[in-house]
Amino acid sequence: MILNRQRRIPLVVKPLARFSERVQRELGFPEESVTICFVSDPAMARMNHEFRDQQGPTDVLSFPVGRTKARWARSFRRAREKSADHYIGDIVISPETARRYARRRSRGLASELRVLILHGMIHLAGYDHEHDNGEMMHLERRLRRRLGLR
C-alpha cells in the first residue's frame, strides 16, 4: 500500500506500487505486508528528530513491526488491520529530499524513489548498514542489479 501525504512533489504512485510489490516478492514478504508513505520534508524532519534524534529531514525511514513507536503505528492502523497476521512494517519517504539526492547522483526522481523503497524494505528485513559489516550493502547491490536499478 502506498499513501501520498505530501503535495509538494507530484508523484505517479501506480508504478511505484508495482515496484514495491516486486521487491516484496524478492524479499519473500507476504502481499500487502508493507505500507509506504510519502511525506513532506517538515514531516520527515519531525520524525527523524523524534525517532532517531537527528536534525533535519532524511530521505527514508523504516519502521519494522514490533519496534515502531505507538504514535506512528496508529497512523497506519487501517492498513495493518487488513493484514495484521503478516504485517512487516512501514517505510516513510520524503520526495523533496529524494529529489535533492537524485540530482546530486545524476539520477531521475522515479529511480531514486525505487532505490529508497528497496533500501527501506531491506531494513524491514532486519538489515542495518550501520552495524552489519557490509551485509546490507552487498544484498542491496545484488538486488539493484536484479531489479534494474543503478
C-alpha positions, 0 to 999 in steps of 0.5 A: 500500500502506498499513501501520498501525504505530501503535495509538494512533489507530484508523484505517479504512485501506480508504478511505484506500487508495482515496484514495491510489490516486486521487491516484496516478492524478492524479499519473500514478504507476504502481499500487502505486508508493507505500507509506504508513505510519502511525506513532506520534508517538515514531516520527515524532519519531525520524525527523524528528530523524534525517532532517531534524534537527528536534525533535519529531514532524511530521505527514508525511514523504516519502521519494522513491526514490533519496534515502531513507536505507538504514535506512528503505528496508529497512523497506519492502523487501517492498513495493518488491520487488513493484514495484521497476521503478516504485517512487516512494517512501514517505510516513510519517504520524503520526495523533496529530499529524494529529489535533492539526492537524485540530482546530486547522483545524476539520477531521475526522481522515479529511480531514486524513489525505487532505490529508497523503497528497496533500501527501506524494505531491506531494513524491514528485513532486519538489515542495518548498514550501520552495524552489519559489516557490509551485509546490507550493502552487498544484498542491496547491490545484488538486488539493484542489479536484479531489479534494474536499478543503478 
